[in-house]
Amino acid sequence: MTPAPIAVALDAPDLETAARWASLVTPHVTTVKVGLELYLRYGPDVIASVRGASGVRVFLDLKLHDIPNTVAGAARAVARLKPAILTVHAGGGPAMIRAAVEAMPHTQIAAVTLLTSLSEADLDQMGVNGPPEDAVRRLSALAVGAGAQALVCSPREVAAVRSEVGPDITLITPGVRPAGAASQDQARVATPEQAFADGADLLVIGRPITGSADPGATAAGIAAALRRTSAATGRHH
Ligand SMILES: O=c1ccn([C@@H]2O[C@H](COP(=O)(O)O)[C@@H](O)[C@H]2O)c(=O)[nH]1
């Protein structure tokens, strides 16, 4: 069975748990994601541990956000780990995004538009008025103009972003929750089936999989649901 376009967020308290989750889900998904919790605790060694023998794609979600020179240095520092994807914040601006792209020619640089945990009310308080979709579209265009090959947005905005940036940019959506699952601290959410049907290329899913009794079986179940969506919509990954 072809693995599904899912990046499982390995937000684990320790390396053993992360490596166990990675080995359980790896037959069913293309990618595992290492974020701040794991990377700040264990550093670069974590990448080899979760990659394991399978050689699954590793998505390094560090959400870099600093001046261009500092981001370029940070990107060079992790380039030897050969992550498939590295995140930077689109809000760091075009020069910062370009610095990351130039520092890591063999990694997809993904620009995070607006965090999926932010509600419309939060955004309003932050001075981002109007529908989140408008700001996400603007940040997407800016990031792609600066060379980003991928974007991170909520599944609620993915169709709008696709129409903004065209077919060649990889769209990554966290904030994915199977029907009936708790949204937890995520605000702008949709189901895996909806995210995929609307144009997401890679679905980031953490706790609904890793917090379940059997992460391997849960990942396999979501992968099967995506295959059914693919058959029903004619959209392939
Ligand atoms: O806007 C964003 C950007 C990144 N994330 C990351 O995705 C996962 C989501 O985990 P869940 O357990 O499925 O909520 C997590 O690692 C975040 O750091 C995001 O949620 N939103």
The ligand as a Gaussian input file, in Angstrom:
#p B3LYP/6-31G(d) Opt

LIG

0 1
 O        0.224000      26.507000      12.164000
 C        0.744000      25.485000      12.653000
 C        2.042000      25.125000      12.410000
 C        2.544000      23.979000      12.987000
 N        1.800000      23.202000      13.782000
 C        2.392000      21.962000      14.342000
 O        1.636000      20.832000      13.881000
 C        1.465000      19.884000      14.900000
 C       -0.005000      19.660000      15.131000
 O       -0.188000      18.696000      16.147000
 P       -1.630000      18.217000      16.627000
 O       -1.317000      17.349000      17.793000
 O       -2.250000      17.470000      15.476000
 O       -2.416000      19.426000      17.003000
 C        2.210000      20.395000      16.131000
 O        3.465000      19.775000      16.144000
 C        2.381000      21.885000      15.866000
 O        3.592000      22.389000      16.382000
 C        0.503000      23.560000      14.024000
 O       -0.235000      22.861000      14.763000
 N        0.001000      24.694000      13.452000

